[in-house]
Amino acid sequence: MKNKKEKQKDLDELRAQLEANKSIFLAGYEKMKVDQDFELRKTVRGAGGNYKVIKNRIAEKAAEGGEAAGLLKDLKGMCAIAYTSGDPVALAKALTVYAKANPAFTFKAGMVEGRVVDVSGINQLATLPSKEEIFSKLLYVINAPAQQLVTAMNGVGRNLAVVIDQGVKENKFQG
């Protein structure tokens, strides 16, 4: 059993993690086996996040006065949080894939960039493209007009060369 000093240390650590990470997913993990929990932790780490089983009262106290207060208020049942300061879409995708394969893991709610979302919001977030995919599409859109301009400019020179070549072959340039 933890003493008051250890509980306060846990509370302070959780408060620091909640303040540092703006994307948090609250989940239930009832009836999960140890190997499933190990696989879940590995999945979350692979997506750039962290996973922690929390005591409901400590989580509520840690969130008081912060952005996560609405998310972690009046918790019921066995709860865990997955959080990241990186890409929330990658974590949501990883958790959604894991939840489909393991029905013992269920979403309760989430907070993305300071805004509380429900389970349907998490599922919508999981269907979004990743940051890298969005950046590559944006780069393509920015780069496309320049490519088209270069292609058009090269086309004029190429067409001129073809006309001159045909004129030489047909002896049109005799003076």
C-alpha positions in Angstrom: 0.0 0.0 0.0 1.4 3.4 -0.9 1.8 6.1 1.7 0.7 9.7 1.4 4.1 10.9 0.1 4.1 8.3 -2.7 0.6 9.1 -3.7 1.5 12.8 -3.9 4.4 12.0 -6.1 2.1 10.0 -8.4 -0.3 12.9 -8.5 2.4 15.4 -9.3 3.8 13.2 -12.1 0.4 12.7 -13.7 -0.3 16.4 -13.4 2.9 17.2 -15.3 2.1 14.6 -18.0 -1.4 16.0 -18.5 -0.1 19.5 -18.8 2.7 18.5 -21.2 0.5 16.4 -23.5 -2.4 18.1 -25.3 -3.8 14.8 -26.8 -5.2 12.3 -24.4 -7.4 9.2 -25.0 -9.3 7.8 -22.0 -10.0 4.0 -22.3 -11.4 1.1 -20.4 -9.4 -2.1 -20.1 -11.7 -4.5 -18.2 -10.9 -8.2 -18.7 -7.7 -7.6 -20.6 -5.0 -10.1 -20.1 -1.4 -9.3 -19.4 -0.2 -10.2 -22.9 -2.9 -8.0 -24.4 -1.8 -5.1 -22.1 1.8 -5.7 -23.1 0.9 -5.6 -26.8 -1.2 -2.4 -26.3 1.8 -0.7 -24.6 4.0 -1.7 -27.5 1.4 -0.4 -30.0 1.1 3.0 -28.2 4.9 3.4 -28.0 5.2 2.6 -31.7 2.7 5.5 -32.4 4.8 7.9 -30.4 2.7 7.9 -27.3 2.6 6.7 -23.7 0.1 4.5 -21.9 -0.7 4.5 -18.2 -3.3 2.9 -16.0 -4.7 5.5 -13.6 -6.6 5.6 -10.4 -9.8 7.6 -11.0 -9.5 9.9 -8.0 -5.9 10.7 -8.6 -6.6 11.4 -12.2 -9.4 13.7 -11.3 -7.2 15.6 -8.8 -4.3 15.8 -11.2 -6.6 17.3 -13.9 -8.2 20.0 -11.6 -7.6 23.4 -13.1 -6.2 22.1 -16.3 -7.5 21.5 -19.8 -8.1 17.8 -19.0 -10.4 18.5 -16.1 -13.5 18.0 -18.2 -12.2 14.7 -19.6 -11.1 13.2 -16.3 -14.1 14.2 -14.1 -16.3 11.6 -12.5 -14.6 8.6 -13.9 -16.2 5.2 -13.3 -14.7 1.7 -13.7 -11.2 0.7 -14.7 -9.5 3.5 -16.6 -6.3 4.1 -18.5 -4.9 6.9 -20.6 -2.9 7.0 -23.7 -1.3 10.4 -24.4 1.1 12.1 -26.8 2.6 15.4 -27.5 3.2 14.4 -31.1 0.7 13.4 -33.8 -2.7 12.6 -32.3 -3.9 11.0 -35.5 -1.2 8.4 -35.4 -2.1 7.5 -31.8 -5.8 7.4 -32.6 -5.2 5.1 -35.6 -3.0 2.7 -33.5 -5.6 2.6 -30.7 -8.5 2.1 -33.1 -6.8 -0.8 -34.8 -6.0 -2.3 -31.5 -9.5 -1.8 -30.2 -11.0 -3.6 -33.2 -8.7 -6.6 -32.6 -9.2 -6.6 -28.8 -12.8 -6.0 -27.7 -11.7 -5.8 -24.0 -10.2 -2.4 -24.8 -12.8 0.3 -25.2 -12.6 4.1 -25.7 -14.4 6.3 -23.3 -13.5 9.8 -24.5 -10.5 11.8 -25.6 -9.0 15.3 -25.7 -7.3 16.5 -28.8 -5.4 19.8 -28.7 -7.3 20.8 -25.6 -10.8 20.0 -27.0 -12.7 17.1 -25.5 -14.1 14.6 -28.0 -16.3 11.6 -27.7 -15.8 8.1 -29.1 -17.2 9.0 -32.6 -14.8 11.9 -32.7 -11.9 9.6 -31.9 -13.0 7.3 -34.7 -13.2 10.2 -37.1 -9.8 11.3 -36.1 -8.4 7.8 -36.8 -9.7 8.1 -40.4 -7.7 11.3 -41.1 -4.5 11.0 -43.1 -1.2 11.3 -41.1 0.8 14.4 -40.9 3.4 13.1 -43.4 0.6 12.3 -45.9 -0.9 15.8 -45.5 2.6 17.4 -45.9 3.3 15.3 -49.1 -0.1 16.3 -50.6 0.5 20.0 -49.7 4.0 19.9 -51.2 2.5 18.3 -54.4 -0.1 21.1 -54.6 2.5 23.8 -54.1 4.9 22.1 -56.6 2.4 21.3 -59.4 2.1 24.8 -61.0 5.9 25.1 -61.2 6.1 21.7 -62.9 3.4 22.6 -65.3 5.2 25.9 -66.2 8.5 24.1 -66.8 6.7 21.5 -68.9 5.1 24.2 -71.0 8.4 26.1 -71.4 10.2 22.9 -72.5 7.3 22.2 -74.9 8.0 25.4 -76.8 11.6 24.6 -77.3 10.9 21.0 -78.2 8.3 22.0 -80.7 10.7 24.5 -82.3 13.4 21.9 -82.6 10.9 19.5 -84.3 9.9 22.2 -86.8 13.5 23.0 -87.6 14.4 19.3 -87.9 11.5 18.8 -90.3 12.5 21.9 -92.3 16.0 20.6 -92.6 14.8 17.1 -93.7 12.5 18.6 -96.4 15.2 21.1 -97.6 13.0 24.2 -96.7 16.0 26.2 -95.5 17.9 26.7 -98.8 18.9 30.1 -99.6 
